[in-house]
Amino acid sequence: MKNEIVLFGGLLLDRYFHIDRWPARGQDGFLKREESFVGGCSINMAATIHNLGGQSHVATCIGRDKTGQDILRYLEKHGLSRRLVHTIPGTTGSCLVFSEPEGERTFLTHTGVEMQFPPALAREVLALAPAWAGVTGYYLLGDKPGDLLTCLEELHRRGTKFLFDPSPMVSKIKPEILARMIKISDILTPSSTELTPFGGEPGILELAAAGTTVILTRGASGG
C-alpha cells in the first residue's frame, strides 16, 4: 500500500465578497472588495499536506470551461497533484463567499460537475490504493453518492483508513449514506454545530467508545 493520500471533494471557484455589514432583508448594501480563489475543502487539505511534505491527490471532476482550466493551472503552479482530476463535459461549480470584518463567512454554492464521480475515476482511485483518504461531507451530496460509497467501501476493505469531515451541510446527507460513511471512518472531525445527525454529543461519545477517533472542532476555541 502506497504512502499517499487521496482527498475526495470538489474543486471549484470561490468568489469572495468582503462586506462591512449585512443590510436589512430587502435593503441595499456595499461591497468593500471582491476577489477569487480556487476553493473547496479538498484543496485546503491538499495544500496543508503539501506544506508538511506529504503527497496527496484530489479525486474530483472539473468542467471543460475557463474555471476548470484555471484550476489545473493553479494546481500545477503550486506543485499539487492533478493525477485524479478528471476533465469532463459540463460546468465547474462556484461558491459565493460573503466575508464580514470579524472573519465570519457565509457560503452559497452553485454546484457543477465536481459533484459527479464517474466509473473511470473510481477505477483510478482503486488502482492507487492509498494508505489514507480524506472525505468531505459536501461530496456525499451528489446525484449518485452510492457510487462514491461503493468505491470508498472497497478501499476500506483493502486497508485504506479514512478521515471524514462532515461539513456544515451534513444534515442534508441521506441517512443511509451517512451511516455507511461513519461505518468506515477511522477519524471524524465534526464541529460543535454538526452533531445532530450523529445523535448529539451522546452519539459522538458512543462512536468514540467504539474505537473511532473523534475530534470535535470549536472554531476559535480549538478542538
C-alpha positions as CSV (number, residue, x, y, z in Angstrom):
1,M,0.0,0.0,0.0
2,K,1.4,3.3,-1.1
3,N,2.3,6.1,1.3
4,E,-0.1,8.6,-0.4
5,I,-3.4,10.3,0.5
6,V,-6.5,10.7,-1.7
7,L,-8.9,13.5,-0.9
8,F,-12.5,13.2,-2.0
9,G,-14.0,16.6,-2.5
10,G,-14.9,19.1,-5.2
11,L,-12.7,21.8,-6.7
12,L,-14.4,25.0,-7.6
13,L,-14.1,28.7,-7.8
14,D,-14.5,30.7,-4.6
15,R,-15.7,34.3,-5.2
16,Y,-15.1,36.4,-2.1
17,F,-17.2,39.4,-1.4
18,H,-16.0,41.5,1.6
19,I,-18.7,43.5,3.4
20,D,-18.9,45.8,6.3
21,R,-22.2,44.6,7.4
22,W,-25.3,42.7,6.2
23,P,-28.1,45.1,5.1
24,A,-31.6,44.5,6.4
25,R,-33.5,42.0,4.3
26,G,-34.7,43.6,1.1
27,Q,-32.4,46.6,1.5
28,D,-29.2,47.7,-0.1
29,G,-25.5,47.5,1.0
30,F,-22.0,47.9,-0.4
31,L,-19.1,45.5,-1.1
32,K,-15.7,46.6,0.0
33,R,-13.8,44.5,-2.5
34,E,-14.1,41.2,-4.5
35,E,-11.5,38.5,-5.2
36,S,-11.5,35.0,-6.5
37,F,-9.6,31.8,-5.4
38,V,-9.5,28.1,-6.2
39,G,-11.7,26.7,-3.5
40,G,-13.2,23.6,-1.9
41,C,-12.3,21.8,1.4
42,S,-10.1,19.3,-0.5
43,I,-7.8,22.0,-1.9
44,N,-7.2,23.3,1.7
45,M,-6.3,19.7,2.8
46,A,-4.1,19.2,-0.3
47,A,-2.2,22.4,0.4
48,T,-1.7,21.6,4.0
49,I,-0.4,18.1,3.3
50,H,1.9,19.5,0.6
51,N,3.3,22.1,3.0
52,L,4.0,19.3,5.5
53,G,6.0,17.4,2.9
54,G,3.3,14.8,2.1
55,Q,1.8,13.6,-1.2
56,S,-1.9,13.8,-1.8
57,H,-4.3,13.6,-4.8
58,V,-7.7,15.3,-5.1
59,A,-10.2,12.9,-6.7
60,T,-12.7,15.1,-8.5
61,C,-14.1,16.3,-11.8
62,I,-13.8,19.7,-13.3
63,G,-15.6,21.1,-16.4
64,R,-14.2,21.9,-19.8
65,D,-14.5,25.6,-19.1
66,K,-12.3,28.5,-18.2
67,T,-12.7,27.8,-14.4
68,G,-11.6,24.2,-15.0
69,Q,-8.5,25.3,-16.9
70,D,-7.7,27.9,-14.2
71,I,-7.9,25.2,-11.5
72,L,-5.5,23.0,-13.5
73,R,-3.0,25.9,-13.8
74,Y,-3.3,26.6,-10.1
75,L,-2.5,23.0,-9.2
76,E,0.5,23.0,-11.5
77,K,1.8,26.3,-10.2
78,H,1.6,25.2,-6.6
79,G,3.1,21.8,-7.1
80,L,-0.2,19.9,-6.4
81,S,-1.2,16.7,-8.0
82,R,-3.5,16.6,-11.0
83,R,-3.4,12.8,-11.3
84,L,-7.0,12.2,-10.2
85,V,-8.6,15.4,-11.5
86,H,-10.8,14.4,-14.5
87,T,-11.9,17.0,-17.0
88,I,-15.4,16.1,-18.3
89,P,-18.2,17.9,-20.3
90,G,-20.1,20.5,-18.2
91,T,-19.5,23.5,-16.0
92,T,-17.3,23.8,-12.9
93,G,-19.1,24.9,-9.8
94,S,-18.6,28.2,-7.9
95,C,-19.1,29.4,-4.4
96,L,-20.1,32.9,-3.3
97,V,-18.4,33.7,0.0
98,F,-19.5,36.8,2.0
99,S,-16.8,37.7,4.4
100,E,-17.6,40.0,7.4
101,P,-15.0,42.2,9.2
102,E,-14.7,39.9,12.2
103,G,-13.9,36.9,10.0
104,E,-17.4,35.2,9.8
105,R,-18.1,33.8,6.4
106,T,-21.4,32.9,4.7
107,F,-21.3,30.5,1.7
108,L,-23.7,30.0,-1.2
109,T,-22.6,27.3,-3.7
110,H,-23.7,26.7,-7.3
111,T,-22.7,23.1,-7.9
112,G,-21.3,21.8,-11.2
113,V,-19.6,18.6,-12.5
114,E,-17.4,18.4,-9.3
115,M,-20.3,16.6,-7.7
116,Q,-20.0,13.7,-10.2
117,F,-18.0,10.5,-9.5
118,P,-17.7,8.6,-12.8
119,P,-16.6,4.9,-13.0
120,A,-13.3,5.9,-14.7
121,L,-12.3,8.0,-11.7
122,A,-13.3,5.1,-9.3
123,R,-11.0,2.7,-11.2
124,E,-8.0,5.1,-10.9
125,V,-8.6,5.6,-7.2
126,L,-8.8,1.9,-6.5
127,A,-5.6,1.3,-8.6
128,L,-3.7,3.8,-6.4
129,A,-4.7,2.0,-3.2
130,P,-3.8,4.9,-0.8
131,A,-2.9,4.3,2.8
132,W,-5.2,7.2,3.9
133,A,-8.1,9.1,2.4
134,G,-10.0,12.2,3.4
135,V,-13.7,12.7,2.6
136,T,-15.7,15.9,2.8
137,G,-19.4,15.8,3.6
138,Y,-20.2,18.0,0.6
139,Y,-19.0,15.2,-1.7
140,L,-21.8,12.9,-0.4
141,L,-24.4,15.3,-1.6
142,G,-24.0,14.4,-5.3
143,D,-26.6,12.8,-7.5
144,K,-25.2,9.3,-7.0
145,P,-23.5,9.2,-3.6
146,G,-23.9,5.4,-3.6
147,D,-21.4,5.1,-6.4
148,L,-18.8,7.0,-4.4
149,L,-19.6,5.0,-1.2
150,T,-19.1,1.7,-3.1
151,C,-15.6,2.9,-4.1
152,L,-14.8,4.1,-0.5
153,E,-16.0,0.8,1.0
154,E,-13.8,-1.2,-1.4
155,L,-10.8,1.0,-0.4
156,H,-11.7,0.4,3.3
157,R,-11.9,-3.4,2.6
158,R,-8.3,-3.2,1.1
159,G,-7.0,-1.4,4.2
160,T,-7.3,2.4,3.5
161,K,-8.0,4.4,6.6
162,F,-10.5,7.3,6.4
163,L,-10.8,10.8,7.9
164,F,-14.3,12.2,7.5
165,D,-15.0,15.9,7.7
166,P,-18.9,16.1,7.8
167,S,-19.2,19.8,6.8
168,P,-21.9,22.2,7.8
169,M,-24.4,20.6,5.4
170,V,-24.1,17.1,7.0
171,S,-27.8,17.2,7.8
172,K,-28.6,17.2,4.1
173,I,-26.8,13.9,3.5
174,K,-29.1,10.9,3.2
175,P,-29.2,9.0,6.5
176,E,-28.3,5.7,4.9
177,I,-25.3,7.3,3.1
178,L,-24.1,9.0,6.3
179,A,-24.4,5.7,8.2
180,R,-22.3,3.9,5.6
181,M,-19.6,6.7,5.7
182,I,-19.5,6.6,9.5
183,K,-19.1,2.9,9.5
184,I,-15.8,3.1,7.5
185,S,-14.4,6.3,9.2
186,D,-11.4,6.0,11.4
187,I,-11.4,9.7,12.3
188,L,-14.4,12.1,12.5
189,T,-13.9,15.9,12.7
190,P,-17.4,17.4,13.2
191,S,-17.9,20.9,14.5
192,S,-20.0,21.6,17.6
193,T,-22.8,22.7,15.2
194,E,-22.7,19.4,13.2
195,L,-23.6,16.9,15.9
196,T,-27.3,16.4,15.4
197,P,-27.1,13.8,12.6
198,F,-24.7,11.8,14.9
199,G,-27.1,11.8,17.8
200,G,-25.6,14.8,19.5
201,E,-22.7,14.5,22.0
202,P,-24.0,11.2,23.4
203,G,-23.8,9.7,19.9
204,I,-20.3,11.1,19.4
205,L,-19.2,9.6,22.7
206,E,-20.7,6.3,21.7
207,L,-18.7,6.3,18.4
208,A,-15.5,7.2,20.4
209,A,-16.1,4.4,22.8
210,A,-16.4,2.0,19.9
211,G,-12.9,3.0,18.7
212,T,-13.5,5.9,16.3
213,T,-11.2,8.8,16.9
214,V,-13.4,11.9,17.2
215,I,-12.0,15.5,17.0
216,L,-14.7,18.0,17.9
217,T,-13.8,21.3,16.4
218,R,-15.0,24.5,18.2
219,G,-13.8,27.3,15.8
220,A,-11.6,29.8,17.6
221,S,-11.7,27.7,20.7
222,G,-9.8,24.9,19.1
223,G,-10.6,21.2,19.1
